[in-house]
């Protein structure tokens, strides 16, 4: 090893972010670097990040986790996407599925060909070409089959799991590979006089913990990145106005749905996340448009099963740190920023933050260009996710409450305004960050929220109409065939991975 190599990494905070950082670092460094994680049982964690995106499977695979063991230990279920109710307008329902709407035709996206056929009178919903949406509609699930591209694997999936159990699972993994866990509360952060780098942490019992690289996983308070380093926070609440939530679990009910449900309410929205042993629920809202007690009442009145606890309050400000990597500190999870749980992006941002750290891993010189590149890429992803979430609120025709009128009329970033107008005018999708949401996701949201294109790509008009109709009928038939062959999610779990 180089004499400038990182000798010790100190992770502040456990929970999902802390242990998601510790596990891959322990695997990659293989004992060549000391890793210590400090957490306090007194402080606790937020622990409501129960829904994920398909990238969680690649993270688990990189750790070489046993897939069945992971599902059983975390009470996990499968997620084919998100069902949206009452977004855009009251009474509407649409699905954001993980997958595409069929193969490209003459190098043009399938939705342009679908738009052409719709203009010719074919009103078959685009979801008829989506395996994930079609399977979710009848509560069925099985993993994609085969490696060669086909309808049988033209979809993806993520998981719902108990975040506290997942953190515990990764803690066992990390500790087995040499990570040291220290129970303690940090009372002081000492900085080096010459450059302002973090030098050591002081615990309540007087213990001093030194390190070279510090990872701040301390949650919203940002103990290192903000309280010690004064990095600054970029507030995005003018575009993402929800700032509070109530969360509560309830008893499970049948059927076991293979998707998250998001239902718009008068001043926000409610989540429903089915696990094997319970359903996670929450009401995300803006307390400037509804009283907190009334928001709790709305949540409790709309549970599917008997509540298993009292609702727990959360408060947040949507946005991000001005620099996720500042000096010798990197903020992960809620310490780095929060974009609300609308599309289950919190855990993905942890995955990408840890992955980019491993890719751009420093030595003790901490070359500033590494931090600049890390921050550039994290900023790009945060902004892209932010804009995707803003679409949910902005592209609404709801005028039944003050909250929705505010969302409909609020100014939005110029880049996003261009993206929306580009789709509305021509059906084309502009993607600014390929590591965030892909074209089918934007299409699902635009069409589901009522952003109707005025035209389609004129190149698709060159294809024979009869051949195009036949192609779509074959795709829809194969989708129906694939879904009909699937078991229910309940049966699949009972046969393969019951907790």
N, C-alpha and C positions, 0 to 999 in steps of 0.2 A: 504493500500500500504506500501511496505517496505520503510524505511527512506533512502534507497540507490536507490530507483526507479528513472528512468529518469524523470525529471520534465519538460524539454523543449527540443523540437527538432527544429532546425533551418535548413530550406532548402534554399540553395542559387541557384537561377535560377528557372524560370518557365518552359515554353515550355512543350514538351511531357514528358521529364524525371521528371521535378519537380512536375508536377501535377499527374503523374502516381505514384509517391512516396507519395504525400500528401493524395490522396484519400483513399487507403487502410489503411494507418496509422491512419487516422481520424476515419475510420470505426472500426478498431480493438481496438484502445485505448479509444474510446467513451468518450472523454472529460477528461479522467484521466491524460492526459499529454498535455501541451500547445504545439501547432505546429504553427510556423510562417514561411511563405515563403516570401523571398525577391527577387524581380525581378525589372528590369529597362526596361521601354519601349524604352529607348535610345539604349540599346544593341541589343534587338531583339533576335530571335532564328533562327536556321537553318531551321527547319520546312519542310523538304522534305521527311520525313519518312512516305510515304503514303501506303506502302504495308506491310503486316504482315504475320505471321505464325499462324496456327490453335490455338496455345496456347493463343492468344488474347481472344478467346471466354471464356476460363476458368478464365482469369483475370476479364473480364466483369461480368461473372457469380458470382465470389466471391464478387464483389461489389453490386450484385443484381440489375444490370442495366436493364432497360426495353429495350429488344432487338430491337424492332421496333423504339422506340424513339431514341435510339443510332444511328441506321442507318440513320434515317431522319435528325437528328441534325448534323451529320458528313458527309453527302452526300456520304455515303458508298455504295460500290458495293461488290459483292462476288468474292472470289478468290479460284479456285480449284487447282492452282499450277502456274508454270512458264513455258512458252514456250521459248525454246532456239533456236536461228537461227544463223547459220554460226559459231557456236562453234565447235571445233574439226576439222572441215574442212568447207571451203566455200561451201554453198549450202545445208548443213545439217540442219535438223530440228528435235527436239525431245522435250519431255515434262517431267518435274519433277512434278508429281502429288501428291496430299495429299491423301494417301491411299495405299493399298497393291495391290498385283497381284493375289489375291485369297487366300484361306485358306491353311495352311500347310497340306502336305500329308505324312502320316506315319512319322510325326514329322520332315519333311524336308521342307525347304522353297520352295515355288512354282517355283521360278526362276530356281532351279536345275532341276526340272521336265520339265520345258519349254526348258532348254538347251539340255536335253536329246532328246526331240522330234525334236528340230531343227537339232541336229546331225543326226537324222533319216529322215530328209528331210522336216519337217513341218516348213515353213518359216513365219507363221503367227506372226506378231509383238507382243511383250509382252504387248504393250499398249491395245490390244484387251481384256485383262483380267483386265484392270483398268477402273473403273467407272469414276474417275476424269479425266483421259486423254481422254476417249471416249466422255464424256459430253463436255469437253472444246473444242474438235475438231469441234463441231457443235453449240457452244455458248449457251449451255443449262445449266440450274441450278435449283435444288430444294434441300432443306436440306435433309440429311439422314433420313430414316424412320425406326422406331421401335427400340427396345432395344436388341432383340435376334440377334446374329451375322448372317448376311446374305449379299448377294450381294447388297441389297437395302440400306445398311448402311456401306458398306465396303469402305468408303471414308470419307474425312473430308474437311473442307474449312476454309478459313480465310477471311479477309476483305481488301479492299482498302478503305482508307478514307482520308479526309483532316486533316493533322496532327494538324494544328492550330485550327481547329474546335473541334478536339478531346481534345486538351489541354483546350480549353474554356469549353467544356462539363464537364471535370473532375474538372476544377476549380469551377464551380457552385456546383458540388457534394461535393467537399471538404469544400468550404466555408459554405455551409449549415450545415455541421457537425463540425463547429467550427474552421477551419483553418483560421488564420489571414494572409492576404496578405499585404505586405508592399512594396510600390513603392519606390525604392531608388537604388543608385549606391554605391557599397562598395569601400571604398578608403583605408581601412587598416584592417588587420587581426592580432589581438593580441593573442600571445601565452603565456601560463603559464610558468614561469621560471623554475619550478622544474621538469616538465616532458615534456614540449613542446606541451601539448594539446592545442587545440583552446579554448580560454576563451571568447572572444567577437569579434564582427565585428563593424567597424565604418563606418557609411554612410556619403555621401558627405554633408548632411545637419547637421552633427554633432551628429546624433542619434547613441547611442551604443546599440547593440543587443547581449545579453548574451545567452548562451545555454549550454546544457549538451552534446547533440549529434548533429553533423552537417552533413548534406547531401549535397555533392557538385554536383549540376546539372548545372554547369556554362558553359557546352559545352567544346569545344576543349581546351580553355585556362586553365581549371582546376584551378580556382582561389584559392581554398582551398587546394586540394590534391597535387597540384604541386607548384604553386607560393608561398604558405605559408609553406607547409610541405615538399617540395622538395623530393617527393616520388620517382621520376624517371620514365622513360618511356621506354618500350621495343619495339624497332622499328622492324617491320616485313616487311618493304617495299622490302627487297630482295626477298621475296616470293610472296608478293602482291604488285606489283610495281605501280599500279595506285595511283596517288596522287592529282588528281584534278577532278573537274566536272563542267559542265554547267547545269543548271536546268531551265526549262521554261514550263508553261502550254499552252495548245492549246484547241481549240474548240472540242467538242465531235463529233464523227462520228459513224455511224452504221456499223456493229452491236456492241452492248455493250458486249465486250468479258469478260468472267468470269475467267480471268487469267492475270498475268503480262507477258509482253514480254521482253526478253533480246536478243538484236541483237549485235553480235560481230562486232566491227569496226577495222580499221587497227592498232589502238593504244589503244584499250580499248573496251568499249561496251556501248550500249544505252538502257535505260529503257523506257518502255511505260506502264503507270498505269491508267486504265480507272476509273474515278469516275462518279457520277451521273451528275455533272454539268460541267465537263471538263476532259481533259486527262493530267496527269502529265508526263513530259518527262525529260530525262537527259542524258548527255553524260559523262561517267566516263572514264578518260584517264590518261596516264602517260605523263607529259609535257617534259620528256626526249626523247620522240619518236614522238611528234607532237607539232606544235606551238599552243598556246592557241587560237588564232584567228581562225586558221583552224579547231580546235576542235569545236568551236562555229558554224562555217559555216556548218560542217558535221551535227550537231544537227538540225539546222534550216532547212537544206535541206531534212531532213527525218522525218518531222512532218506529221501526218495524217490530221490535221486541221489547221485553221488559228491561229497563235500565239496570246496569250492574254497578253503578256508582253515581255519585253526584257529579254534575258537569264541572269541568275544570277550566278556568279562564286562561287565556293567553293574550298578550298584547305585543304588537310589533310595528315596525316602520319599514315598508318595502323600500328596497334599495341595495346598495353595496358599498363596501369600503373603497376608498379612492385608490388604494393599492393593496391587493391581496398579499403581495410579497413586499415587505418593508424591512430593510436591513437584513437581519438574520432571523426574521419571523415570517411565517406564512399562515394566513388565516384560512381555516376550512370550516365548512358547514355554516351554521348560523353566525359564527364570528366573522365570516367573510361577506355575508349579505343574505337577504331573504326576499324571495319573490312570491310568497304565499303558495299554498299547496295545490293550486288549481290544476296543474298538469303534472304533479308528482315529480318536480324537477329537483327538489332539494338533495336527494340522495345521488342523483346523476351528477350534480355539481360537485359533490364530495368526490365521487369516482374520478371525474375529470381533473379536479384539483390535485388529487394524490397522483394520478397518472402523469400529469405534467411535471410534478415535482420529481418523480422518478426519471422522466425523460430529460429534465434540465437540472439534474442533481448537482449541487455546487461542491466546491471544496471550501476550506476555511478562508480563502481570499474573497469569496462571495462576489465574483465578477458581476458588476451591475447590469451587464447586458443580459444575463440569465434572468434576473428579476424583471427587466423590461419586457423580455419576450414572454415570460410567464404572465405578467400583468396584461400584456396586449391580448393574449389569447383568452384569458379569463374575462377580460372586459368585453371582448367580442361576443363570447358566449352569453354572458349575463345580459347584454343589450339585446341580443337576438331572442333569448327566452322572454325577456321583458316585453318586447314588441309582440311576440306571439300571444302572450297573456293579455296585453292591452286589447287585441282584436276581440277577445271574448266579451269585453265590456263595451267597447266603442261601437261595434257593428250590431247595434241593437235598434229595434223599432219600438221597444217598450217605453211607454210614457205613463205607466200606472203608479209610479212613485217618484219622489224627489231624487232618490239615489239614481234610478235608471235614466231620468232626464239629465242629470249631471253627466253620467257616463256617455250618453248619446251626444251631448253637446261639447264635451271637453276637448280642448286642443290636444293633438298627439304629435309625437316626433315626426319631422318632415319625411324621414326615410320610410316610416311605416305608412304615412299618408300616401306616398308614392306606391308602395307595395299594394295597398288596398285598391287604389285607383287603377293600377296596371291590371289586376285581376278583374275588376269590374268592367273595364273597357274591352279587354281582349282575352280573358281567361288565362293569361300567363302568370306564372308564379315566380317571384323574385326571392332567392335564397341568399341571405347575407352570411350565414354561418353553417356550412355543411355538417358541423359536428353537433348541431342542435336539431330542430325539427325539420324533417324532410318535406318534399313536395306533397305527398299524399296527406300529411297532417294539416298543412295549410289549406288544401282543397277541402278536407272534411270540415274544417272550421268555417271557411268562407261560405260554402254551400249550406252548411247546417244553420248558420246565422242569417242566411238570406242575402248574402252578397252575390247577386246574379250577374254573370258576365253578359255584356251586350253583344259579344261576338266570340268567335273561336278562331284558332289558327287557320288561315285560309289554305294552307298546304294540305290539310286533311280532306278538303273537298276534292282532291285529285284521285282519291281512292274510290273504287267502284262501290256504290251504295249497297247493292245486294250482297257483295262479299263482306262488307263491313257489318251488315245486319247478321249475317251468318256467323261471323267471328264472335260477336257479342252473345249470340244465343248459345254458342258452344261454351264460352267462358261461364255464362250463368248456369248452364247445365252441369258443368264440372264443379262449380262451387256448390250447387245443391247436392250433388253426389258426394262430395267431400264431407259436407256437414251432416248429411243423413247417416254416414258411416261412423260418426263420432259418438262416443258415450256422453252422458251428462257429466258435468264436472264432478258432481257428488260421486258417481260411479267410478270415474277415473281415479279420484283420490282414494276411495275406499279400496280399490284393487291394487294400487301402486304405492301410496305414500301417506297413508292415514297417520296422523300424529298419535 
